[in-house]
Amino acid sequence: MVAVTEPGIASSAKPDARPLVIAHRGASGYRPEHTESAYRLALALGAEAIEPDVVATRDGELVLRHENEISGTTDVAEHSEFADRRTTREIDGARVTGWFTADFTWAELSTLRARERLPQVRPASARFDGRFGLLRLRDLQRLIDEAPPAPGTGRPVRLVVEVKHATHFAARGLPLDELVEAELRGWGQPGQLVVEAFEQTVLGQLRDRGLAAEYVYLLEKSGSAADLVARYGAAAISYAGQLTDAGLARLAAAGIDGVSVDTALLVKAEPRGAGQLGSAWTPVGNGIAASDLVERARAAGLATCTWTLRAENRFLPAPCRIGASGAAPGDWMTFFQAVMRAGLDGVFADQPDLALEARAAL
């Protein structure tokens, strides 16, 4: 989350600094996400940081999964011994049916095999279904400990831990602030660890526990954070409200080091009125426009990152799509570079090699 030319996040990136390239759940554009193969490939491709999502098991182990519901990323549905674990739970205000990590021990989850989450978009990755088991956070820490310095920075590969559904897990007696702090206490070199979450509460709890890390708050395009909804209900401030100048200043005052947002809040197909007086959007060519969010965050003393750079048409704005297939690669170079020129501190990428290529060509 730190610019390649800067030593730390607190100073934020300069407008001409190159963003750090962060492998999103490993090289998840090529291998099933959160697997050892995805992480090893990301390191081999030159990723400068690795981002895992962290959820908890019934016995308090921290497992790397995009969500705590695992039917879309594992073969759990094929295990007859776990058929009775299928249930419906409310996760951050939504009713979800499936199999949930908190209903399993780590020993049970270790019998499962990983699957590609987007098989229709990434059939090449889906060919690896069933080959790899699940990992814990400590397993990834070991991989990073064994990795050489990142080629682009000459520094140890960073670990960017996303804490998922902290309010939900706390209600189930699995406080992620305690579990994450215990796992990461004393790990790594100074500046090597970043912790992020869509809930500000757990970031504050981890900071209060003394975990030496940089703290990044994740924000969606719409809605409100689960911890704030749990506390204030319909009166909870929206993510949009937290991205106003006043909202960004409050985040900085609360000890947040940076924010990380959907790419659509930074670069998108040129909206009507872009470039006109009062518009937050400026045309940057090729039918796309960039917002003023990075500049405003920097003015508040916050670094800025974005998720997620993906090369397939499905994930690109309309002017950058090539052909009709959502699974086909589009003009990712134009889009990636437009995002990077916003002056970001870090970019999350499913194909970290393509992000590095785009950055090198700036």
PLY file of the C-alpha trace (Angstrom):
ply
format ascii 1.0
element vertex 362
property float x
property float y
property float z
element edge 361
property int vertex1
property int vertex2
end_header
0.00 0.00 0.00
3.03 2.23 -0.15
4.27 3.81 -3.32
7.40 2.20 -4.70
9.36 5.41 -4.16
8.15 5.99 -0.58
9.21 4.27 2.69
5.85 4.34 4.45
2.15 4.87 4.01
1.63 7.85 6.29
3.14 10.33 3.86
0.89 9.14 1.00
1.95 8.80 -2.59
3.17 11.69 -4.65
1.13 12.27 -7.82
3.91 10.81 -9.98
4.79 7.88 -7.70
4.34 4.34 -8.99
1.77 2.26 -7.07
2.69 -0.91 -5.25
1.35 -4.01 -7.03
-0.55 -6.25 -4.62
-1.52 -9.78 -5.65
-5.23 -10.09 -4.89
-5.70 -13.46 -3.13
-2.52 -14.55 -4.90
-2.36 -14.74 -8.69
-6.10 -15.37 -8.69
-6.46 -14.65 -12.39
-4.53 -17.85 -13.11
-5.12 -20.24 -10.19
-7.96 -20.84 -7.71
-7.69 -18.02 -5.21
-6.11 -18.41 -1.78
-4.30 -21.61 -2.71
-0.60 -22.25 -2.26
-0.26 -22.41 -6.04
-1.88 -18.97 -6.43
0.39 -17.43 -3.81
3.58 -19.06 -5.12
2.74 -17.95 -8.65
2.14 -14.38 -7.47
5.55 -14.33 -5.83
7.18 -15.78 -8.96
5.49 -13.10 -11.10
7.04 -10.33 -8.99
4.15 -9.25 -6.77
5.29 -6.71 -4.19
2.60 -7.58 -1.68
0.20 -10.46 -1.13
-3.39 -10.04 0.05
-5.32 -12.85 1.78
-8.87 -12.71 3.19
-9.09 -14.08 6.73
-12.03 -15.90 8.32
-12.24 -18.12 11.39
-12.97 -21.78 12.11
-14.92 -23.10 15.08
-11.66 -23.81 16.89
-10.23 -20.36 16.25
-7.91 -21.03 13.32
-7.57 -18.26 10.73
-8.34 -19.67 7.28
-7.79 -17.96 3.95
-11.11 -17.72 2.10
-12.86 -14.92 0.25
-15.99 -15.50 2.32
-16.93 -17.52 5.37
-19.46 -19.36 3.17
-17.32 -21.82 1.21
-19.55 -23.73 -1.22
-18.39 -21.59 -4.15
-14.68 -22.04 -3.53
-14.37 -25.61 -2.24
-15.79 -29.09 -2.83
-17.60 -29.12 0.53
-20.94 -29.93 -1.13
-19.48 -33.25 -2.32
-18.56 -34.37 1.19
-21.50 -36.41 2.47
-20.08 -36.32 5.99
-20.70 -32.56 6.03
-24.16 -32.55 4.47
-25.81 -31.70 7.78
-23.65 -28.58 8.15
-25.51 -26.80 5.32
-27.53 -24.01 6.88
-28.74 -20.45 6.45
-27.18 -17.58 8.37
-27.39 -13.82 8.31
-24.07 -12.34 7.25
-23.78 -8.56 7.41
-27.51 -8.12 6.91
-27.94 -10.68 4.10
-29.35 -14.20 4.45
-26.87 -16.69 3.00
-27.30 -20.45 2.61
-24.37 -22.83 2.46
-21.49 -24.11 4.55
-19.72 -21.71 6.93
-16.19 -21.90 8.27
-17.27 -21.30 11.88
-19.17 -24.59 11.77
-15.98 -26.57 11.06
-12.74 -27.28 12.82
-9.52 -26.73 10.93
-8.97 -30.48 10.83
-12.28 -30.84 8.99
-11.63 -27.97 6.57
-8.21 -29.39 5.77
-9.94 -32.32 4.07
-11.52 -30.02 1.45
-10.10 -29.05 -1.94
-10.22 -25.59 -3.51
-12.14 -24.59 -6.61
-12.11 -21.61 -8.97
-14.69 -19.06 -7.82
-15.42 -17.76 -11.35
-15.25 -20.85 -13.58
-17.22 -19.31 -16.45
-14.86 -16.35 -16.62
-11.67 -18.28 -15.84
-11.97 -21.80 -17.27
-8.18 -22.16 -17.47
-7.97 -21.68 -13.71
-10.90 -24.04 -13.18
-8.78 -26.83 -14.67
-6.90 -26.76 -11.37
-10.04 -27.51 -9.33
-9.44 -30.19 -6.73
-5.65 -30.04 -6.85
-5.04 -27.81 -3.85
-6.11 -27.79 -0.23
-7.01 -24.85 1.96
-4.47 -22.71 3.79
-4.25 -20.93 7.12
-2.80 -17.47 7.64
0.27 -19.00 9.26
0.90 -21.06 6.11
1.02 -17.91 4.00
3.26 -16.18 6.51
5.71 -19.03 6.06
5.63 -18.68 2.26
6.37 -14.97 2.50
9.13 -15.56 5.04
10.78 -17.90 2.53
10.33 -15.56 -0.47
13.13 -13.35 -1.81
12.69 -9.55 -1.81
10.24 -8.19 -4.37
12.11 -7.31 -7.59
10.37 -3.96 -7.95
11.13 -2.69 -4.46
14.11 -4.67 -3.22
12.24 -5.04 0.06
10.49 -8.01 1.69
7.15 -8.89 0.15
4.40 -7.23 2.14
1.45 -9.02 3.69
-1.91 -7.23 3.39
-4.39 -9.04 5.64
-8.09 -8.40 5.04
-10.18 -9.18 8.13
-13.62 -10.37 6.98
-16.99 -10.11 8.76
-15.57 -9.14 12.15
-18.93 -8.14 13.64
-20.49 -11.45 12.59
-17.65 -13.54 13.98
-17.60 -11.62 17.27
-21.30 -12.44 17.73
-20.37 -16.11 17.32
-17.72 -15.92 20.02
-14.80 -15.65 17.59
-13.28 -12.17 18.11
-11.10 -11.65 15.05
-9.17 -8.81 16.66
-7.88 -11.23 19.30
-7.21 -14.05 16.86
-5.49 -11.89 14.24
-3.34 -10.03 16.76
-2.23 -13.29 18.36
-1.28 -14.75 14.96
0.56 -11.67 13.66
2.17 -10.40 16.86
5.88 -9.89 16.23
5.73 -11.10 12.63
7.77 -9.54 9.86
9.99 -6.52 9.51
8.92 -2.93 10.19
6.54 -1.75 7.49
5.90 -5.26 6.14
2.37 -5.71 7.54
-0.85 -4.00 6.49
-4.28 -4.79 7.94
-7.49 -3.81 6.17
-11.21 -4.30 6.69
-14.60 -3.03 5.58
-15.31 -2.38 9.27
-13.46 0.39 11.06
-14.20 -1.06 14.50
-11.94 -4.09 14.12
-9.13 -1.91 12.78
-9.33 0.22 15.92
-9.40 -2.87 18.12
-6.28 -4.26 16.48
-4.49 -0.93 16.78
-5.47 -0.72 20.47
-3.98 -4.18 20.97
-0.67 -2.77 19.79
-0.37 -4.69 16.52
2.39 -2.97 14.54
0.80 -2.49 11.12
-0.54 0.09 8.72
-4.32 0.31 8.84
-6.44 0.65 5.72
-10.21 1.07 5.61
-12.06 -0.56 2.71
-15.13 1.18 1.27
-17.82 -0.05 -1.11
-19.57 1.94 -3.84
-22.84 1.85 -1.90
-24.32 0.84 1.44
-22.86 1.18 4.92
-20.31 -0.74 6.97
-21.66 -3.77 8.86
-20.29 -2.62 12.21
-21.98 0.77 11.86
-25.29 -0.80 10.82
-25.11 -3.13 13.83
-24.60 -0.10 16.09
-26.80 2.56 14.51
-29.21 0.72 12.24
-30.72 2.85 9.47
-28.96 5.91 10.89
-25.50 4.50 10.06
-23.43 6.77 7.86
-23.00 5.46 4.33
-19.71 4.64 2.66
-20.40 7.62 0.40
-20.67 9.82 3.47
-17.33 8.54 4.69
-15.76 9.50 1.36
-16.70 13.17 1.61
-13.95 15.59 2.61
-15.33 15.66 6.17
-15.61 11.87 6.26
-12.04 11.38 5.06
-10.80 13.85 7.69
-12.63 11.86 10.39
-10.99 8.63 9.25
-7.55 10.21 9.39
-8.25 11.64 12.85
-9.28 8.15 14.02
-5.86 6.76 13.12
-6.64 5.25 9.74
-3.58 5.33 7.45
-5.33 4.88 4.13
-8.49 4.00 2.28
-9.03 1.40 -0.42
-11.95 1.62 -2.84
-13.53 -0.05 -5.85
-11.90 0.99 -9.14
-15.28 2.34 -10.25
-14.91 5.15 -7.71
-11.66 6.19 -9.40
-11.93 5.46 -13.13
-15.00 4.61 -15.22
-16.65 5.21 -18.57
-16.87 8.97 -19.01
-20.08 10.19 -17.35
-22.21 13.02 -18.68
-20.84 16.37 -17.56
-17.31 15.10 -16.90
-14.84 17.95 -17.02
-17.46 20.62 -16.43
-17.42 23.00 -13.49
-18.55 21.19 -10.35
-17.97 17.67 -11.68
-15.75 15.30 -9.70
-14.80 13.54 -12.96
-12.18 14.57 -15.52
-11.90 12.95 -18.99
-8.56 11.16 -19.44
-9.04 9.87 -23.00
-10.27 6.64 -24.59
-13.80 7.34 -23.36
-12.97 7.07 -19.67
-12.73 9.58 -16.83
-10.97 9.80 -13.47
-12.37 11.15 -10.20
-10.84 13.51 -7.68
-10.94 10.98 -4.82
-7.19 10.32 -4.62
-6.45 14.04 -4.48
-9.03 14.59 -1.75
-7.79 11.63 0.29
-4.23 12.87 0.03
-5.34 16.29 1.26
-6.78 14.56 4.34
-3.46 12.77 4.96
-4.66 9.38 3.74
-2.99 7.04 1.28
-5.27 5.48 -1.35
-5.46 2.03 -2.91
-7.93 0.38 -5.25
-9.39 -3.05 -5.96
-9.36 -4.84 -8.27
-7.46 -4.71 -11.57
-8.69 -7.61 -13.73
-7.95 -8.13 -17.39
-11.21 -9.74 -18.54
-13.90 -7.73 -20.36
-16.42 -8.44 -17.61
-14.44 -6.27 -15.22
-13.50 -3.42 -17.57
-15.47 -0.26 -18.36
-17.30 -0.41 -21.69
-14.77 1.68 -23.67
-12.02 -0.84 -22.78
-13.87 -4.02 -23.77
-12.89 -5.96 -26.87
-15.48 -8.28 -28.37
-18.62 -9.68 -26.78
-17.20 -12.33 -24.46
-16.99 -11.33 -20.82
-14.25 -13.90 -20.28
-12.03 -12.58 -23.08
-9.23 -10.13 -22.28
-10.02 -6.54 -23.09
-7.88 -3.42 -23.34
-6.57 -3.92 -19.84
-3.47 -1.85 -20.52
-5.46 1.34 -21.10
-7.59 0.80 -18.02
-4.78 -0.27 -15.71
-2.68 2.74 -16.67
-5.59 5.15 -16.28
-6.10 3.84 -12.75
-2.39 4.07 -11.93
-2.10 7.63 -13.23
-4.51 8.70 -10.50
-1.51 8.75 -8.14
-2.44 5.74 -6.05
-0.28 4.14 -3.38
-1.30 0.60 -4.27
-3.34 -1.45 -6.73
-4.77 -4.89 -6.13
-4.54 -7.13 -9.19
-5.71 -10.64 -10.05
-3.00 -10.78 -12.72
-0.04 -9.10 -10.97
2.27 -9.61 -13.95
-0.05 -7.52 -16.15
-0.24 -4.79 -13.51
3.55 -4.70 -13.33
3.72 -4.53 -17.13
1.26 -1.64 -17.21
3.19 0.22 -14.52
6.50 -0.26 -16.31
5.01 1.24 -19.47
3.74 4.42 -17.78
0 1
1 2
2 3
3 4
4 5
5 6
6 7
7 8
8 9
9 10
10 11
11 12
12 13
13 14
14 15
15 16
16 17
17 18
18 19
19 20
20 21
21 22
22 23
23 24
24 25
25 26
26 27
27 28
28 29
29 30
30 31
31 32
32 33
33 34
34 35
35 36
36 37
37 38
38 39
39 40
40 41
41 42
42 43
43 44
44 45
45 46
46 47
47 48
48 49
49 50
50 51
51 52
52 53
53 54
54 55
55 56
56 57
57 58
58 59
59 60
60 61
61 62
62 63
63 64
64 65
65 66
66 67
67 68
68 69
69 70
70 71
71 72
72 73
73 74
74 75
75 76
76 77
77 78
78 79
79 80
80 81
81 82
82 83
83 84
84 85
85 86
86 87
87 88
88 89
89 90
90 91
91 92
92 93
93 94
94 95
95 96
96 97
97 98
98 99
99 100
100 101
101 102
102 103
103 104
104 105
105 106
106 107
107 108
108 109
109 110
110 111
111 112
112 113
113 114
114 115
115 116
116 117
117 118
118 119
119 120
120 121
121 122
122 123
123 124
124 125
125 126
126 127
127 128
128 129
129 130
130 131
131 132
132 133
133 134
134 135
135 136
136 137
137 138
138 139
139 140
140 141
141 142
142 143
143 144
144 145
145 146
146 147
147 148
148 149
149 150
150 151
151 152
152 153
153 154
154 155
155 156
156 157
157 158
158 159
159 160
160 161
161 162
162 163
163 164
164 165
165 166
166 167
167 168
168 169
169 170
170 171
171 172
172 173
173 174
174 175
175 176
176 177
177 178
178 179
179 180
180 181
181 182
182 183
183 184
184 185
185 186
186 187
187 188
188 189
189 190
190 191
191 192
192 193
193 194
194 195
195 196
196 197
197 198
198 199
199 200
200 201
201 202
202 203
203 204
204 205
205 206
206 207
207 208
208 209
209 210
210 211
211 212
212 213
213 214
214 215
215 216
216 217
217 218
218 219
219 220
220 221
221 222
222 223
223 224
224 225
225 226
226 227
227 228
228 229
229 230
230 231
231 232
232 233
233 234
234 235
235 236
236 237
237 238
238 239
239 240
240 241
241 242
242 243
243 244
244 245
245 246
246 247
247 248
248 249
249 250
250 251
251 252
252 253
253 254
254 255
255 256
256 257
257 258
258 259
259 260
260 261
261 262
262 263
263 264
264 265
265 266
266 267
267 268
268 269
269 270
270 271
271 272
272 273
273 274
274 275
275 276
276 277
277 278
278 279
279 280
280 281
281 282
282 283
283 284
284 285
285 286
286 287
287 288
288 289
289 290
290 291
291 292
292 293
293 294
294 295
295 296
296 297
297 298
298 299
299 300
300 301
301 302
302 303
303 304
304 305
305 306
306 307
307 308
308 309
309 310
310 311
311 312
312 313
313 314
314 315
315 316
316 317
317 318
318 319
319 320
320 321
321 322
322 323
323 324
324 325
325 326
326 327
327 328
328 329
329 330
330 331
331 332
332 333
333 334
334 335
335 336
336 337
337 338
338 339
339 340
340 341
341 342
342 343
343 344
344 345
345 346
346 347
347 348
348 349
349 350
350 351
351 352
352 353
353 354
354 355
355 356
356 357
357 358
358 359
359 360
360 361
